[in-house]
Amino acid sequence: MSTGLVDNWLNLDQFGAIYPFVGTEGLLTIAGLIFWFGWHVWQHQKESTEFDNDLENIKKQGGVGKVLEAESSREMKDTVG
C-alpha cells in the first residue's frame, strides 16, 4: 500500500516537509493577517455605528438620567410585582 510519494519510512532524516501546501506558509500568513486586520476595521465600524445609534436613542428619550430612571422603575416593577 502506498502512502504517497514515500515508499520507505526508514530514512526520515532525508525527507523534507510532507504536509499539504508546502511553501505557502508565508502567503497564508499574509492572507491571515490581512483578514484579521480587515475584521477589526469592520468590527470597529459596526460597533461605532451601533454606539452612535444608542446615543441618539438616549437623547431622544430625554438623556441618560431619564433612561436610567425608567430602567430602575421597570426593574422595581419586575421585582415587586
Distance bins in CASP14 RR format, pairs under 12 A and 6 or more apart:
PFRMAT RR
TARGET T0000
AUTHOR 0000-0000-0000
RMODE 2
METHOD distances of the structure
MODEL  1
1 7 0 0 0 0 0 1 0 0 0 0 0
2 8 0 0 0 0 0 1 0 0 0 0 0
2 9 0 0 0 0 0 1 0 0 0 0 0
3 9 0 0 0 0 1 0 0 0 0 0 0
3 15 0 0 0 0 0 1 0 0 0 0 0
3 18 0 0 0 0 1 0 0 0 0 0 0
4 15 0 0 0 0 0 1 0 0 0 0 0
4 18 0 0 0 0 1 0 0 0 0 0 0
4 20 0 0 0 0 0 1 0 0 0 0 0
5 15 0 0 0 0 1 0 0 0 0 0 0
5 16 0 0 0 0 0 1 0 0 0 0 0
5 18 0 0 0 0 1 0 0 0 0 0 0
5 22 0 0 0 0 0 1 0 0 0 0 0
6 12 0 0 0 0 1 0 0 0 0 0 0
6 14 0 0 0 0 0 1 0 0 0 0 0
6 15 1 0 0 1 0 0 0 0 0 0 0
6 16 0 0 0 0 0 1 0 0 0 0 0
6 18 1 0 0 1 0 0 0 0 0 0 0
7 15 0 0 0 0 0 1 0 0 0 0 0
8 14 0 0 0 0 1 0 0 0 0 0 0
8 15 0 0 0 0 0 1 0 0 0 0 0
9 15 0 0 0 0 1 0 0 0 0 0 0
9 18 0 0 0 0 0 1 0 0 0 0 0
12 18 0 0 0 0 1 0 0 0 0 0 0
15 22 0 0 0 0 0 1 0 0 0 0 0
16 22 0 0 0 0 1 0 0 0 0 0 0
16 23 0 0 0 0 0 1 0 0 0 0 0
17 23 1 0 0 1 0 0 0 0 0 0 0
17 24 0 0 0 0 0 1 0 0 0 0 0
17 25 0 0 0 0 1 0 0 0 0 0 0
19 25 0 0 0 0 1 0 0 0 0 0 0
20 28 0 0 0 0 0 1 0 0 0 0 0
21 27 0 0 0 0 1 0 0 0 0 0 0
21 28 1 0 0 1 0 0 0 0 0 0 0
21 31 0 0 0 0 0 1 0 0 0 0 0
22 28 0 0 0 0 0 1 0 0 0 0 0
23 29 0 0 0 0 0 1 0 0 0 0 0
24 30 0 0 0 0 0 1 0 0 0 0 0
24 31 0 0 0 0 1 0 0 0 0 0 0
24 32 0 0 0 0 0 1 0 0 0 0 0
25 31 0 0 0 0 0 1 0 0 0 0 0
25 32 0 0 0 0 0 1 0 0 0 0 0
26 32 0 0 0 0 1 0 0 0 0 0 0
26 33 0 0 0 0 1 0 0 0 0 0 0
26 34 0 0 0 0 0 1 0 0 0 0 0
27 33 0 0 0 0 0 1 0 0 0 0 0
27 34 0 0 0 0 0 1 0 0 0 0 0
28 34 0 0 0 0 0 1 0 0 0 0 0
28 35 0 0 0 0 0 1 0 0 0 0 0
29 35 0 0 0 0 0 1 0 0 0 0 0
29 36 0 0 0 0 0 1 0 0 0 0 0
30 36 0 0 0 0 0 1 0 0 0 0 0
30 37 0 0 0 0 0 1 0 0 0 0 0
31 37 0 0 0 0 0 1 0 0 0 0 0
31 38 0 0 0 0 0 1 0 0 0 0 0
32 38 0 0 0 0 1 0 0 0 0 0 0
32 39 0 0 0 0 1 0 0 0 0 0 0
33 39 0 0 0 0 0 1 0 0 0 0 0
33 40 0 0 0 0 0 1 0 0 0 0 0
34 40 0 0 0 0 0 1 0 0 0 0 0
34 41 0 0 0 0 0 1 0 0 0 0 0
35 41 0 0 0 0 0 1 0 0 0 0 0
35 42 0 0 0 0 0 1 0 0 0 0 0
36 42 0 0 0 0 0 1 0 0 0 0 0
36 43 0 0 0 0 0 1 0 0 0 0 0
37 43 0 0 0 0 0 1 0 0 0 0 0
37 44 0 0 0 0 0 1 0 0 0 0 0
38 44 0 0 0 0 1 0 0 0 0 0 0
38 45 0 0 0 0 0 1 0 0 0 0 0
38 46 0 0 0 0 0 1 0 0 0 0 0
39 45 0 0 0 0 0 1 0 0 0 0 0
39 46 0 0 0 0 0 1 0 0 0 0 0
40 46 0 0 0 0 0 1 0 0 0 0 0
40 47 0 0 0 0 0 1 0 0 0 0 0
41 47 0 0 0 0 0 1 0 0 0 0 0
41 48 0 0 0 0 0 1 0 0 0 0 0
42 48 0 0 0 0 0 1 0 0 0 0 0
42 49 0 0 0 0 0 1 0 0 0 0 0
43 49 0 0 0 0 0 1 0 0 0 0 0
43 50 0 0 0 0 0 1 0 0 0 0 0
44 50 0 0 0 0 0 1 0 0 0 0 0
44 51 0 0 0 0 0 1 0 0 0 0 0
45 51 0 0 0 0 0 1 0 0 0 0 0
45 52 0 0 0 0 0 1 0 0 0 0 0
46 52 0 0 0 0 0 1 0 0 0 0 0
46 53 0 0 0 0 0 1 0 0 0 0 0
47 53 0 0 0 0 0 1 0 0 0 0 0
47 54 0 0 0 0 0 1 0 0 0 0 0
48 54 0 0 0 0 0 1 0 0 0 0 0
48 55 0 0 0 0 0 1 0 0 0 0 0
49 55 0 0 0 0 0 1 0 0 0 0 0
49 56 0 0 0 0 0 1 0 0 0 0 0
50 56 0 0 0 0 0 1 0 0 0 0 0
50 57 0 0 0 0 0 1 0 0 0 0 0
51 57 0 0 0 0 0 1 0 0 0 0 0
51 58 0 0 0 0 0 1 0 0 0 0 0
52 58 0 0 0 0 0 1 0 0 0 0 0
52 59 0 0 0 0 0 1 0 0 0 0 0
53 59 0 0 0 0 0 1 0 0 0 0 0
53 60 0 0 0 0 0 1 0 0 0 0 0
54 60 0 0 0 0 0 1 0 0 0 0 0
54 61 0 0 0 0 0 1 0 0 0 0 0
54 63 0 0 0 0 0 1 0 0 0 0 0
54 64 0 0 0 0 0 1 0 0 0 0 0
54 67 0 0 0 0 1 0 0 0 0 0 0
55 61 0 0 0 0 0 1 0 0 0 0 0
55 62 0 0 0 0 0 1 0 0 0 0 0
55 63 0 0 0 0 1 0 0 0 0 0 0
55 64 0 0 0 0 1 0 0 0 0 0 0
55 67 0 0 0 0 0 1 0 0 0 0 0
56 62 0 0 0 0 0 1 0 0 0 0 0
56 63 0 0 0 0 0 1 0 0 0 0 0
57 63 0 0 0 0 1 0 0 0 0 0 0
57 64 0 0 0 0 0 1 0 0 0 0 0
57 66 0 0 0 0 0 1 0 0 0 0 0
57 67 0 0 0 0 1 0 0 0 0 0 0
58 64 1 0 0 1 0 0 0 0 0 0 0
58 65 0 0 0 0 1 0 0 0 0 0 0
58 66 0 0 0 0 1 0 0 0 0 0 0
58 67 1 0 1 0 0 0 0 0 0 0 0
58 68 0 0 0 0 1 0 0 0 0 0 0
58 70 0 0 0 0 0 1 0 0 0 0 0
58 71 0 0 0 0 0 1 0 0 0 0 0
59 65 0 0 0 0 0 1 0 0 0 0 0
59 66 0 0 0 0 0 1 0 0 0 0 0
59 67 0 0 0 0 1 0 0 0 0 0 0
60 66 0 0 0 0 0 1 0 0 0 0 0
60 67 0 0 0 0 1 0 0 0 0 0 0
61 67 1 0 1 0 0 0 0 0 0 0 0
61 68 0 0 0 0 0 1 0 0 0 0 0
61 69 0 0 0 0 0 1 0 0 0 0 0
61 70 1 0 0 1 0 0 0 0 0 0 0
61 71 0 0 0 0 0 1 0 0 0 0 0
62 68 0 0 0 0 0 1 0 0 0 0 0
62 69 0 0 0 0 0 1 0 0 0 0 0
62 70 0 0 0 0 1 0 0 0 0 0 0
63 69 0 0 0 0 1 0 0 0 0 0 0
63 70 0 0 0 0 0 1 0 0 0 0 0
64 70 0 0 0 0 0 1 0 0 0 0 0
64 71 0 0 0 0 0 1 0 0 0 0 0
65 71 0 0 0 0 1 0 0 0 0 0 0
65 72 0 0 0 0 1 0 0 0 0 0 0
65 73 0 0 0 0 0 1 0 0 0 0 0
66 72 0 0 0 0 0 1 0 0 0 0 0
66 73 0 0 0 0 0 1 0 0 0 0 0
67 73 0 0 0 0 0 1 0 0 0 0 0
67 74 0 0 0 0 0 1 0 0 0 0 0
68 74 0 0 0 0 0 1 0 0 0 0 0
68 75 0 0 0 0 0 1 0 0 0 0 0
69 75 0 0 0 0 0 1 0 0 0 0 0
69 76 0 0 0 0 0 1 0 0 0 0 0
70 76 0 0 0 0 0 1 0 0 0 0 0
70 77 0 0 0 0 0 1 0 0 0 0 0
71 77 0 0 0 0 0 1 0 0 0 0 0
71 78 0 0 0 0 0 1 0 0 0 0 0
72 78 0 0 0 0 0 1 0 0 0 0 0
72 79 0 0 0 0 0 1 0 0 0 0 0
73 79 0 0 0 0 0 1 0 0 0 0 0
73 80 0 0 0 0 0 1 0 0 0 0 0
74 80 0 0 0 0 0 1 0 0 0 0 0
74 81 0 0 0 0 0 1 0 0 0 0 0
75 81 0 0 0 0 0 1 0 0 0 0 0
END
